[in-house]
Amino acid sequence: QVQLQQSGPGLVKPSQTLSLTCTISGDSVSSNNAAWNWIRQSPSRGLEWLGRTYYRSKWYNDYAVSVKSRITINADPSKNQLSLQVNSVTPEDTAVYYCARDGWLGWLGPWGQGTLVTVSS
Amino acid sequence: EIVLTQSPGTLSLSPGERATLSCRASQSVSSRYLVWYQQKPGQAPRLLIYGASSRATGIPDRFSGSGSGTDFTLTISRLEPEDFAVYYCQQYGSSLFTFGPGTKVDIK
């Protein structure tokens, strides 16, 4: 079955870049039947979808308006991974970050295990 | 962007009781793209209901979903101890996902 394993630092300094990776097994990041998403969760903002990447002869991205100017989601087919970068982070970006698959059915799953990222000096 | 509102914020019930959770959208949502998740502490959300009323694989039949347009409901017919958790609705549309703020079902 499809499994997502997240990795990345749990502590990032303000104004720096948050970087996370999600390694996919049981499916391909280049699949024509899936898109690969990042979501975060914090007490103040709840569950917040950040964006996704998908391949349809070329790579496409969709981003949430609230973070569009600061985030980049990329895929690395050679490693079957997707990545998230959030620039110029502030304490407001402190959250548990998840990666998740969507099969174009309107729901997200499976999810990665989650990574708590704290933005603090 | 469609905003989802869930009520109540917290529902305090006893095992065996019926739970009725509401999700209201700021504008009409396609039933095809309205889903419900369950989340327990330290875990990722788990899909319960998709397409407003279809149970995901392995979900017990005590969970049911209904609704259309802007008003949707998740019902748990008889609460089991493992059902005490937070429940989120989510909609998909215009190439983005939005979530409700959640309803916590806790033990009375």
gemmi code that builds the backbone of each chain (N, CA, C; Angstrom):
import gemmi

chains = {
    "A": [
        ("GLN", (0.843, -1.191, 0.000), (0.000, 0.000, 0.000), (0.883, 1.249, 0.000)),
        ("VAL", (0.265, 2.380, -0.278), (1.009, 3.630, -0.357), (1.374, 4.089, 1.053)),
        ("GLN", (2.638, 4.457, 1.213), (3.100, 4.989, 2.492), (3.943, 6.228, 2.239)),
        ("LEU", (3.820, 7.184, 3.143), (4.555, 8.445, 3.027), (5.386, 8.629, 4.292)),
        ("GLN", (6.676, 8.877, 4.117), (7.586, 9.042, 5.250), (8.214, 10.426, 5.169)),
        ("GLN", (7.969, 11.215, 6.193), (8.459, 12.590, 6.200), (9.805, 12.705, 6.909)),
        ("SER", (10.578, 13.697, 6.498), (11.829, 13.974, 7.164), (12.125, 15.459, 7.061)),
        ("GLY", (12.936, 15.932, 7.993), (13.302, 17.340, 7.987), (13.474, 17.856, 9.406)),
        ("PRO", (14.082, 19.033, 9.537), (14.359, 19.586, 10.867), (13.113, 20.024, 11.598)),
        ("GLY", (13.170, 19.909, 12.916), (12.046, 20.302, 13.742), (12.150, 21.716, 14.282)),
        ("LEU", (13.260, 22.368, 14.030), (13.460, 23.719, 14.538), (14.062, 24.592, 13.446)),
        ("VAL", (13.426, 25.729, 13.209), (13.896, 26.663, 12.189), (13.902, 28.063, 12.802)),
        ("LYS", (14.917, 28.834, 12.488), (15.005, 30.197, 13.018), (14.132, 31.151, 12.204)),
        ("PRO", (13.593, 32.169, 12.861), (12.806, 33.174, 12.128), (13.610, 33.767, 10.982)),
        ("SER", (12.910, 34.041, 9.903), (13.413, 34.606, 8.651), (14.121, 33.571, 7.767)),
        ("GLN", (14.366, 32.381, 8.289), (15.026, 31.356, 7.487), (14.007, 30.540, 6.693)),
        ("THR", (14.494, 29.492, 6.016), (13.645, 28.669, 5.154), (13.381, 27.320, 5.796)),
        ("LEU", (12.127, 26.965, 5.852), (11.686, 25.650, 6.332), (11.730, 24.698, 5.153)),
        ("SER", (12.371, 23.544, 5.333), (12.452, 22.545, 4.263), (12.101, 21.167, 4.788)),
        ("LEU", (11.157, 20.521, 4.137), (10.731, 19.174, 4.504), (10.687, 18.292, 3.263)),
        ("THR", (10.873, 17.005, 3.489), (10.839, 16.020, 2.410), (9.865, 14.917, 2.764)),
        ("CYS", (9.217, 14.383, 1.753), (8.265, 13.288, 1.920), (8.642, 12.197, 0.921)),
        ("THR", (9.010, 11.034, 1.425), (9.410, 9.915, 0.563), (8.229, 8.976, 0.392)),
        ("ILE", (7.930, 8.687, -0.875), (6.752, 7.901, -1.221), (7.148, 6.460, -1.514)),
        ("SER", (6.390, 5.521, -0.965), (6.553, 4.114, -1.343), (5.188, 3.557, -1.724)),
        ("GLY", (5.180, 2.649, -2.667), (3.929, 2.045, -3.118), (3.225, 2.819, -4.209)),
        ("ASP", (3.772, 3.916, -4.646), (3.205, 4.733, -5.717), (4.343, 5.573, -6.285)),
        ("SER", (4.053, 6.277, -7.361), (5.064, 7.118, -7.987), (4.654, 8.578, -7.886)),
        ("VAL", (5.632, 9.412, -7.555), (5.356, 10.853, -7.512), (4.967, 11.369, -8.901)),
        ("SER", (5.336, 10.624, -9.931), (5.014, 11.004, -11.313), (3.719, 10.377, -11.808)),
        ("SER", (2.995, 9.714, -10.932), (1.745, 9.059, -11.315), (0.766, 10.024, -11.963)),
        ("ASN", (0.088, 9.559, -12.996), (-0.959, 10.368, -13.631), (-2.268, 10.328, -12.849)),
        ("ASN", (-2.312, 9.474, -11.819), (-3.560, 9.289, -11.058), (-3.527, 9.934, -9.686)),
        ("ALA", (-2.498, 10.718, -9.429), (-2.380, 11.260, -8.076), (-1.788, 12.645, -8.098)),
        ("ALA", (-2.020, 13.361, -7.018), (-1.327, 14.610, -6.730), (-0.795, 14.499, -5.309)),
        ("TRP", (0.222, 15.295, -5.015), (0.953, 15.160, -3.752), (0.939, 16.494, -3.030)),
        ("ASN", (0.406, 16.454, -1.820), (0.022, 17.655, -1.111), (0.838, 17.874, 0.162)),
        ("TRP", (0.853, 19.134, 0.585), (1.334, 19.493, 1.921), (0.223, 20.224, 2.656)),
        ("ILE", (0.060, 19.844, 3.909), (-0.947, 20.426, 4.793), (-0.249, 20.704, 6.126)),
        ("ARG", (-0.677, 21.737, 6.826), (-0.136, 21.960, 8.157), (-1.274, 22.143, 9.152)),
        ("GLN", (-0.947, 21.966, 10.422), (-1.947, 22.052, 11.479), (-1.355, 22.746, 12.687)),
        ("SER", (-2.034, 23.776, 13.139), (-1.625, 24.481, 14.346), (-2.863, 24.817, 15.154)),
        ("PRO", (-2.700, 25.049, 16.457), (-3.873, 25.407, 17.275), (-4.559, 26.681, 16.784)),
        ("SER", (-3.776, 27.621, 16.269), (-4.369, 28.904, 15.882), (-5.018, 28.857, 14.501)),
        ("ARG", (-4.502, 28.047, 13.604), (-4.975, 28.050, 12.225), (-5.715, 26.772, 11.833)),
        ("GLY", (-5.723, 25.773, 12.717), (-6.366, 24.505, 12.395), (-5.632, 23.787, 11.275)),
        ("LEU", (-6.374, 22.989, 10.518), (-5.812, 22.300, 9.356), (-5.826, 23.263, 8.167)),
        ("GLU", (-4.665, 23.451, 7.575), (-4.509, 24.402, 6.472), (-3.800, 23.710, 5.314)),
        ("TRP", (-4.505, 23.573, 4.203), (-3.884, 23.020, 3.002), (-2.937, 24.056, 2.421)),
        ("LEU", (-1.719, 23.639, 2.082), (-0.708, 24.575, 1.573), (-0.574, 24.515, 0.050)),
        ("GLY", (-0.631, 23.330, -0.482), (-0.474, 23.228, -1.930), (-0.175, 21.811, -2.352)),
        ("ARG", (0.011, 21.621, -3.663), (0.284, 20.297, -4.190), (1.055, 20.381, -5.487)),
        ("THR", (1.627, 19.253, -5.872), (2.278, 19.114, -7.159), (1.768, 17.849, -7.827)),
        ("TYR", (1.736, 17.861, -9.148), (1.304, 16.679, -9.879), (1.870, 16.708, -11.285)),
        ("TYR", (1.911, 15.527, -11.903), (2.519, 15.384, -13.222), (1.467, 14.975, -14.239)),
        ("ARG", (1.351, 15.779, -15.285), (0.478, 15.458, -16.412), (1.224, 15.857, -17.674)),
        ("SER", (2.191, 15.059, -18.045), (3.117, 15.358, -19.139), (4.128, 16.446, -18.775)),
        ("LYS", (3.762, 17.282, -17.844), (4.715, 18.212, -17.234), (4.241, 18.436, -15.802)),
        ("TRP", (5.054, 19.121, -15.026), (4.722, 19.337, -13.615), (3.869, 20.583, -13.434)),
        ("TYR", (2.877, 20.430, -12.570), (1.986, 21.523, -12.216), (1.981, 21.705, -10.700)),
        ("ASN", (1.647, 22.900, -10.270), (1.481, 23.200, -8.858), (0.209, 24.006, -8.637)),
        ("ASP", (-0.437, 23.720, -7.517), (-1.506, 24.564, -6.996), (-1.088, 24.980, -5.595)),
        ("TYR", (-1.289, 26.246, -5.257), (-0.906, 26.745, -3.941), (-2.070, 27.495, -3.303)),
        ("ALA", (-2.126, 27.410, -1.976), (-3.094, 28.218, -1.244), (-2.711, 29.690, -1.345)),
        ("VAL", (-3.706, 30.526, -1.503), (-3.456, 31.964, -1.666), (-2.697, 32.530, -0.467)),
        ("SER", (-3.016, 32.014, 0.716), (-2.447, 32.573, 1.949), (-0.937, 32.419, 2.039)),
        ("VAL", (-0.379, 31.441, 1.342), (1.067, 31.175, 1.446), (1.760, 31.193, 0.093)),
        ("LYS", (1.041, 31.480, -0.960), (1.558, 31.319, -2.316), (2.879, 32.038, -2.558)),
        ("SER", (3.039, 33.205, -1.953), (4.245, 33.995, -2.210), (5.477, 33.438, -1.504)),
        ("ARG", (5.272, 32.501, -0.572), (6.410, 32.042, 0.252), (6.727, 30.565, 0.113)),
        ("ILE", (5.906, 29.800, -0.597), (6.165, 28.362, -0.593), (6.505, 27.835, -1.985)),
        ("THR", (7.250, 26.743, -1.975), (7.570, 26.008, -3.192), (7.416, 24.528, -2.899)),
        ("ILE", (6.686, 23.848, -3.752), (6.553, 22.395, -3.656), (7.150, 21.805, -4.921)),
        ("ASN", (8.080, 20.879, -4.729), (8.750, 20.242, -5.860), (8.686, 18.729, -5.736)),
        ("ALA", (8.863, 18.065, -6.855), (8.965, 16.613, -6.887), (10.340, 16.210, -7.407)),
        ("ASP", (10.856, 15.116, -6.864), (12.110, 14.535, -7.333), (11.824, 13.089, -7.748)),
        ("PRO", (11.517, 12.847, -9.024), (11.176, 11.491, -9.455), (12.293, 10.486, -9.248)),
        ("SER", (13.542, 10.933, -9.294), (14.661, 9.998, -9.130), (14.685, 9.396, -7.726)),
        ("LYS", (14.151, 10.137, -6.757), (14.104, 9.654, -5.373), (12.680, 9.332, -4.927)),
        ("ASN", (11.719, 9.557, -5.817), (10.303, 9.382, -5.510), (9.907, 10.183, -4.264)),
        ("GLN", (10.255, 11.435, -4.299), (10.020, 12.320, -3.166), (9.321, 13.599, -3.603)),
        ("LEU", (8.654, 14.202, -2.629), (8.226, 15.572, -2.825), (8.800, 16.401, -1.692)),
        ("SER", (8.921, 17.685, -1.937), (9.524, 18.557, -0.945), (8.688, 19.814, -0.765)),
        ("LEU", (8.892, 20.428, 0.395), (8.222, 21.681, 0.717), (9.275, 22.662, 1.196)),
        ("GLN", (9.217, 23.881, 0.680), (10.037, 24.960, 1.201), (9.117, 26.133, 1.538)),
        ("VAL", (9.287, 26.668, 2.730), (8.565, 27.871, 3.141), (9.621, 28.918, 3.492)),
        ("ASN", (9.591, 30.008, 2.792), (10.592, 31.061, 2.981), (10.168, 32.050, 4.047)),
        ("SER", (11.178, 32.735, 4.603), (10.941, 33.850, 5.525), (9.958, 33.473, 6.622)),
        ("VAL", (10.249, 32.400, 7.313), (9.301, 31.911, 8.319), (9.249, 32.824, 9.540)),
        ("THR", (8.092, 32.814, 10.183), (7.873, 33.514, 11.436), (7.302, 32.505, 12.430)),
        ("PRO", (7.181, 32.889, 13.694), (6.568, 31.954, 14.661), (5.179, 31.486, 14.245)),
        ("GLU", (4.481, 32.269, 13.428), (3.153, 31.856, 12.934), (3.219, 30.593, 12.072)),
        ("ASP", (4.393, 30.271, 11.563), (4.555, 29.062, 10.734), (4.816, 27.821, 11.576)),
        ("THR", (4.872, 27.978, 12.882), (5.015, 26.822, 13.768), (3.775, 25.948, 13.652)),
        ("ALA", (3.983, 24.679, 13.328), (2.843, 23.780, 13.068), (3.355, 22.361, 12.892)),
        ("VAL", (2.421, 21.417, 12.879), (2.711, 20.069, 12.413), (2.449, 20.050, 10.912)),
        ("TYR", (3.441, 19.657, 10.156), (3.338, 19.613, 8.702), (3.142, 18.164, 8.253)),
        ("TYR", (2.188, 17.983, 7.347), (1.894, 16.661, 6.789), (2.026, 16.692, 5.266)),
        ("CYS", (2.491, 15.583, 4.714), (2.313, 15.365, 3.283), (1.180, 14.355, 3.112)),
        ("ALA", (0.521, 14.393, 1.984), (-0.609, 13.488, 1.746), (-0.842, 13.341, 0.252)),
        ("ARG", (-1.352, 12.191, -0.111), (-1.709, 11.911, -1.497), (-3.174, 12.271, -1.727)),
        ("ASP", (-3.483, 12.758, -2.919), (-4.881, 12.799, -3.327), (-5.020, 12.181, -4.696)),
        ("GLY", (-6.046, 11.365, -4.838), (-6.285, 10.612, -6.052), (-7.332, 11.239, -6.943)),
        ("TRP", (-7.431, 12.552, -6.878), (-8.386, 13.300, -7.696), (-9.832, 12.916, -7.365)),
        ("LEU", (-10.030, 12.511, -6.101), (-11.378, 12.153, -5.675), (-11.917, 13.127, -4.635)),
        ("GLY", (-11.130, 14.158, -4.337), (-11.591, 15.174, -3.402), (-11.216, 14.928, -1.965)),
        ("TRP", (-10.478, 13.872, -1.694), (-10.045, 13.617, -0.330), (-8.562, 13.290, -0.281)),
        ("LEU", (-7.999, 13.434, 0.890), (-6.560, 13.284, 1.094), (-6.273, 11.995, 1.862)),
        ("GLY", (-5.356, 11.218, 1.318), (-4.965, 10.018, 2.023), (-4.229, 9.078, 1.107)),
        ("PRO", (-3.237, 8.345, 1.604), (-2.788, 8.386, 2.998), (-1.993, 9.646, 3.313)),
        ("TRP", (-1.725, 9.822, 4.594), (-0.964, 10.951, 5.097), (0.391, 10.463, 5.633)),
        ("GLY", (1.366, 11.368, 5.623), (2.601, 11.090, 6.316), (2.376, 11.159, 7.826)),
        ("GLN", (3.422, 10.880, 8.556), (3.293, 10.789, 10.010), (3.245, 12.155, 10.682)),
        ("GLY", (3.563, 13.197, 9.946), (3.565, 14.539, 10.516), (4.936, 14.902, 11.080)),
        ("THR", (5.295, 16.159, 10.918), (6.547, 16.695, 11.462), (6.239, 17.998, 12.175)),
        ("LEU", (6.530, 18.050, 13.457), (6.366, 19.300, 14.195), (7.540, 20.214, 13.880)),
        ("VAL", (7.246, 21.364, 13.324), (8.274, 22.359, 13.030), (8.013, 23.576, 13.900)),
        ("THR", (8.994, 23.916, 14.686), (8.912, 25.082, 15.560), (9.798, 26.179, 15.004)),
        ("VAL", (9.248, 27.368, 14.885), (10.028, 28.517, 14.431), (10.391, 29.344, 15.655)),
        ("SER", (11.655, 29.334, 15.989), (12.124, 30.025, 17.186), (13.613, 30.265, 17.090)),
        ("SER", (14.044, 31.370, 17.685), (15.478, 31.672, 17.703), (16.160, 30.963, 18.868)),
    ],
    "B": [
        ("GLU", (-12.983, 31.817, -1.761), (-12.684, 30.561, -1.066), (-13.851, 30.183, -0.160)),
        ("ILE", (-14.236, 28.924, -0.232), (-15.340, 28.442, 0.593), (-14.859, 28.239, 2.030)),
        ("VAL", (-15.635, 28.792, 2.966), (-15.323, 28.649, 4.391), (-16.282, 27.630, 4.993)),
        ("LEU", (-15.718, 26.688, 5.740), (-16.515, 25.675, 6.425), (-16.592, 25.992, 7.909)),
        ("THR", (-17.801, 25.896, 8.446), (-18.034, 26.120, 9.869), (-18.591, 24.845, 10.468)),
        ("GLN", (-18.060, 24.426, 11.592), (-18.542, 23.203, 12.233), (-19.149, 23.517, 13.596)),
        ("SER", (-20.201, 22.788, 13.918), (-20.835, 22.961, 15.219), (-21.340, 21.615, 15.732)),
        ("PRO", (-21.378, 21.452, 17.072), (-20.791, 22.394, 18.033), (-19.268, 22.299, 18.040)),
        ("GLY", (-18.619, 23.161, 18.786), (-17.173, 23.067, 18.910), (-16.763, 21.841, 19.703)),
        ("THR", (-17.525, 21.569, 20.746), (-17.295, 20.394, 21.577), (-18.626, 19.729, 21.859)),
        ("LEU", (-18.618, 18.410, 21.813), (-19.805, 17.609, 22.085), (-19.447, 16.626, 23.192)),
        ("SER", (-20.087, 16.753, 24.332), (-19.792, 15.875, 25.467), (-20.901, 14.838, 25.585)),
        ("LEU", (-20.534, 13.589, 25.345), (-21.508, 12.507, 25.322), (-20.945, 11.282, 26.023)),
        ("SER", (-21.821, 10.344, 26.298), (-21.431, 9.079, 26.931), (-21.376, 7.969, 25.885)),
        ("PRO", (-20.553, 6.959, 26.128), (-20.555, 5.801, 25.217), (-21.978, 5.258, 25.060)),
        ("GLY", (-22.289, 4.900, 23.826), (-23.622, 4.386, 23.527), (-24.582, 5.447, 23.034)),
        ("GLU", (-24.264, 6.707, 23.260), (-25.127, 7.794, 22.801), (-24.888, 8.085, 21.327)),
        ("ARG", (-25.814, 8.849, 20.771), (-25.752, 9.242, 19.364), (-25.092, 10.611, 19.269)),
        ("ALA", (-24.208, 10.763, 18.294), (-23.534, 12.039, 18.064), (-23.940, 12.589, 16.704)),
        ("THR", (-24.311, 13.857, 16.690), (-24.675, 14.523, 15.441), (-23.806, 15.763, 15.290)),
        ("LEU", (-22.977, 15.770, 14.249), (-22.030, 16.846, 14.000), (-22.429, 17.563, 12.719)),
        ("SER", (-22.325, 18.887, 12.752), (-22.751, 19.696, 11.620), (-21.571, 20.380, 10.945)),
        ("CYS", (-21.659, 20.496, 9.637), (-20.680, 21.224, 8.826), (-21.464, 22.103, 7.861)),
        ("ARG", (-21.223, 23.394, 7.935), (-21.936, 24.338, 7.078), (-20.941, 25.091, 6.210)),
        ("ALA", (-21.242, 25.214, 4.927), (-20.353, 25.888, 3.980), (-20.864, 27.280, 3.654)),
        ("SER", (-19.928, 28.189, 3.374), (-20.290, 29.580, 3.068), (-20.953, 29.710, 1.703)),
        ("GLN", (-20.773, 28.725, 0.851), (-21.479, 28.633, -0.425), (-21.611, 27.170, -0.785)),
        ("SER", (-22.421, 26.901, -1.772), (-22.746, 25.519, -2.103), (-21.497, 24.704, -2.471)),
        ("VAL", (-21.463, 23.492, -1.935), (-20.365, 22.556, -2.151), (-20.896, 21.340, -2.902)),
        ("SER", (-20.133, 20.863, -3.850), (-20.505, 19.611, -4.504), (-20.436, 18.476, -3.494)),
        ("SER", (-21.517, 17.725, -3.383), (-21.524, 16.597, -2.439), (-20.407, 15.612, -2.744)),
        ("ARG", (-20.050, 15.534, -3.989), (-18.980, 14.625, -4.404), (-17.673, 14.931, -3.670)),
        ("TYR", (-17.514, 16.189, -3.291), (-16.238, 16.636, -2.746), (-16.339, 17.106, -1.294)),
        ("LEU", (-17.291, 16.556, -0.545), (-17.385, 16.849, 0.872), (-17.007, 15.593, 1.647)),
        ("VAL", (-16.013, 15.706, 2.509), (-15.514, 14.536, 3.231), (-15.393, 14.833, 4.721)),
        ("TRP", (-15.309, 13.765, 5.482), (-15.132, 13.847, 6.928), (-13.921, 13.019, 7.341)),
        ("TYR", (-13.150, 13.574, 8.303), (-12.002, 12.879, 8.866), (-12.181, 12.783, 10.381)),
        ("GLN", (-11.529, 11.782, 10.935), (-11.394, 11.637, 12.384), (-9.914, 11.810, 12.723)),
        ("GLN", (-9.632, 12.543, 13.787), (-8.237, 12.680, 14.219), (-8.115, 12.443, 15.712)),
        ("LYS", (-7.172, 11.598, 16.052), (-6.847, 11.342, 17.464), (-5.509, 11.984, 17.785)),
        ("PRO", (-5.249, 12.265, 19.057), (-3.999, 12.964, 19.424), (-2.765, 12.260, 18.896)),
        ("GLY", (-1.882, 13.054, 18.297), (-0.624, 12.520, 17.803), (-0.719, 11.763, 16.499)),
        ("GLN", (-1.903, 11.739, 15.895), (-2.094, 11.020, 14.641), (-2.537, 11.961, 13.530)),
        ("ALA", (-2.295, 11.540, 12.298), (-2.815, 12.266, 11.148), (-4.321, 12.019, 11.031)),
        ("PRO", (-5.019, 12.913, 10.375), (-6.443, 12.663, 10.121), (-6.651, 11.361, 9.338)),
        ("ARG", (-7.780, 10.720, 9.641), (-8.152, 9.449, 9.013), (-9.470, 9.646, 8.278)),
        ("LEU", (-9.510, 9.272, 7.017), (-10.727, 9.439, 6.236), (-11.849, 8.557, 6.755)),
        ("LEU", (-13.011, 9.173, 7.002), (-14.200, 8.426, 7.416), (-15.220, 8.333, 6.291)),
        ("ILE", (-15.585, 9.484, 5.763), (-16.678, 9.612, 4.801), (-16.192, 10.429, 3.612)),
        ("TYR", (-16.478, 9.971, 2.404), (-16.209, 10.757, 1.213), (-17.492, 10.858, 0.400)),
        ("GLY", (-17.517, 11.828, -0.506), (-18.728, 12.020, -1.295), (-19.948, 12.275, -0.428)),
        ("ALA", (-19.726, 12.917, 0.717), (-20.763, 13.307, 1.681), (-21.395, 12.141, 2.441)),
        ("SER", (-21.453, 10.943, 1.820), (-22.211, 9.875, 2.468), (-21.622, 8.475, 2.305)),
        ("SER", (-20.493, 8.344, 1.627), (-19.902, 7.016, 1.412), (-18.833, 6.745, 2.463)),
        ("ARG", (-18.963, 5.607, 3.129), (-17.953, 5.258, 4.134), (-16.675, 4.786, 3.460)),
        ("ALA", (-15.544, 5.229, 4.016), (-14.250, 4.770, 3.514), (-14.041, 3.315, 3.932)),
        ("THR", (-13.077, 2.691, 3.307), (-12.779, 1.293, 3.581), (-12.479, 1.068, 5.059)),
        ("GLY", (-13.155, 0.091, 5.639), (-12.888, -0.276, 7.016), (-13.607, 0.553, 8.060)),
        ("ILE", (-14.415, 1.519, 7.639), (-15.129, 2.374, 8.601), (-16.433, 1.694, 9.017)),
        ("PRO", (-16.669, 1.558, 10.318), (-17.885, 0.863, 10.791), (-19.162, 1.579, 10.359)),
        ("ASP", (-20.228, 0.805, 10.263), (-21.473, 1.384, 9.761), (-22.190, 2.250, 10.786)),
        ("ARG", (-21.640, 2.388, 11.972), (-22.226, 3.350, 12.914), (-21.931, 4.794, 12.494)),
        ("PHE", (-20.991, 4.962, 11.568), (-20.680, 6.283, 11.013), (-21.491, 6.479, 9.734)),
        ("SER", (-22.183, 7.604, 9.650), (-22.906, 7.908, 8.425), (-22.847, 9.401, 8.140)),
        ("GLY", (-22.887, 9.732, 6.864), (-22.864, 11.123, 6.448), (-24.058, 11.434, 5.577)),
        ("SER", (-24.475, 12.687, 5.644), (-25.615, 13.122, 4.827), (-25.484, 14.607, 4.551)),
        ("GLY", (-26.375, 15.073, 3.684), (-26.426, 16.498, 3.409), (-26.153, 16.839, 1.966)),
        ("SER", (-26.363, 18.093, 1.659), (-26.130, 18.609, 0.319), (-26.101, 20.124, 0.362)),
        ("GLY", (-25.583, 20.721, -0.724), (-25.570, 22.174, -0.803), (-24.619, 22.808, 0.188)),
        ("THR", (-25.152, 23.394, 1.234), (-24.316, 24.053, 2.231), (-24.372, 23.394, 3.607)),
        ("ASP", (-25.203, 22.381, 3.777), (-25.383, 21.762, 5.090), (-25.142, 20.262, 5.049)),
        ("PHE", (-24.190, 19.836, 5.849), (-23.798, 18.435, 5.884), (-23.729, 17.960, 7.336)),
        ("THR", (-23.954, 16.677, 7.517), (-24.008, 16.109, 8.863), (-23.248, 14.795, 8.913)),
        ("LEU", (-22.489, 14.625, 9.987), (-21.880, 13.343, 10.312), (-22.597, 12.817, 11.549)),
        ("THR", (-23.067, 11.586, 11.467), (-23.755, 10.970, 12.592), (-23.008, 9.720, 13.023)),
        ("ILE", (-22.810, 9.604, 14.326), (-22.269, 8.379, 14.903), (-23.408, 7.794, 15.722)),
        ("SER", (-23.928, 6.647, 15.309), (-25.193, 6.163, 15.866), (-25.072, 5.766, 17.339)),
        ("ARG", (-23.986, 5.099, 17.679), (-23.757, 4.680, 19.073), (-22.258, 4.804, 19.335)),
        ("LEU", (-21.909, 5.739, 20.170), (-20.497, 6.014, 20.406), (-19.795, 4.848, 21.100)),
        ("GLU", (-18.691, 4.443, 20.503), (-17.793, 3.478, 21.108), (-16.631, 4.242, 21.751)),
        ("PRO", (-15.948, 3.647, 22.718), (-14.842, 4.364, 23.391), (-13.803, 4.918, 22.419)),
        ("GLU", (-13.563, 4.201, 21.322), (-12.536, 4.647, 20.366), (-13.002, 5.793, 19.476)),
        ("ASP", (-14.272, 6.196, 19.588), (-14.800, 7.269, 18.732), (-14.580, 8.656, 19.314)),
        ("PHE", (-14.093, 8.721, 20.553), (-13.883, 10.038, 21.157), (-12.621, 10.630, 20.544)),
        ("ALA", (-12.810, 11.703, 19.800), (-11.760, 12.246, 18.934), (-12.250, 13.593, 18.394)),
        ("VAL", (-11.457, 14.168, 17.498), (-11.859, 15.392, 16.807), (-12.239, 15.036, 15.374)),
        ("TYR", (-13.323, 15.634, 14.899), (-13.843, 15.351, 13.566), (-13.816, 16.622, 12.724)),
        ("TYR", (-13.285, 16.476, 11.508), (-13.163, 17.605, 10.593), (-13.938, 17.317, 9.303)),
        ("CYS", (-14.608, 18.334, 8.812), (-15.112, 18.246, 7.448), (-14.124, 18.977, 6.537)),
        ("GLN", (-14.164, 18.616, 5.277), (-13.250, 19.185, 4.276), (-13.962, 19.202, 2.945)),
        ("GLN", (-13.720, 20.257, 2.183), (-14.290, 20.299, 0.833), (-13.169, 20.537, -0.157)),
        ("TYR", (-13.415, 20.106, -1.376), (-12.465, 20.313, -2.465), (-13.200, 21.034, -3.592)),
        ("GLY", (-12.546, 22.080, -4.081), (-13.133, 22.791, -5.212), (-12.180, 23.862, -5.701)),
        ("SER", (-12.260, 24.182, -6.967), (-11.383, 25.214, -7.566), (-9.919, 24.936, -7.279)),
        ("SER", (-9.563, 23.655, -7.337), (-8.168, 23.210, -7.166), (-7.596, 23.502, -5.791)),
        ("LEU", (-8.441, 23.557, -4.787), (-7.910, 23.684, -3.445), (-8.814, 22.985, -2.429)),
        ("PHE", (-8.189, 22.662, -1.298), (-8.876, 21.993, -0.204), (-9.061, 22.987, 0.945)),
        ("THR", (-10.231, 22.960, 1.574), (-10.412, 23.725, 2.797), (-11.039, 22.833, 3.860)),
        ("PHE", (-10.668, 23.098, 5.100), (-11.110, 22.305, 6.245), (-11.972, 23.156, 7.177)),
        ("GLY", (-12.871, 22.488, 7.866), (-13.565, 23.127, 8.964), (-12.686, 23.146, 10.204)),
        ("PRO", (-13.102, 23.868, 11.236), (-12.288, 23.992, 12.454), (-12.361, 22.784, 13.370)),
        ("GLY", (-13.266, 21.872, 13.106), (-13.331, 20.645, 13.881), (-14.373, 20.661, 14.987)),
        ("THR", (-14.878, 19.483, 15.315), (-15.738, 19.249, 16.476), (-15.062, 18.195, 17.333)),
        ("LYS", (-14.854, 18.526, 18.585), (-14.277, 17.559, 19.516), (-15.401, 16.799, 20.198)),
        ("VAL", (-15.357, 15.487, 20.105), (-16.316, 14.641, 20.804), (-15.591, 14.070, 22.013)),
        ("ASP", (-16.005, 14.511, 23.194), (-15.327, 13.997, 24.381), (-16.312, 13.290, 25.311)),
        ("ILE", (-15.727, 12.600, 26.271), (-16.525, 11.754, 27.166), (-17.148, 12.593, 28.266)),
        ("LYS", (-18.452, 12.439, 28.406), (-19.187, 13.185, 29.420), (-18.934, 12.592, 30.800)),
    ],
}
model = gemmi.Model(1)
for chain_id, residues in chains.items():
    chain = gemmi.Chain(chain_id)
    for i, (resn, *xyz) in enumerate(residues, 1):
        res = gemmi.Residue()
        res.name, res.seqid = resn, gemmi.SeqId(i, " ")
        for name, pos in zip(("N", "CA", "C"), xyz):
            atom = gemmi.Atom()
            atom.name, atom.element = name, gemmi.Element(name[0])
            atom.pos, atom.b_iso = gemmi.Position(*pos), 0.0
            res.add_atom(atom)
        chain.add_residue(res)
    model.add_chain(chain)
structure = gemmi.Structure()
structure.add_model(model)
structure.setup_entities()
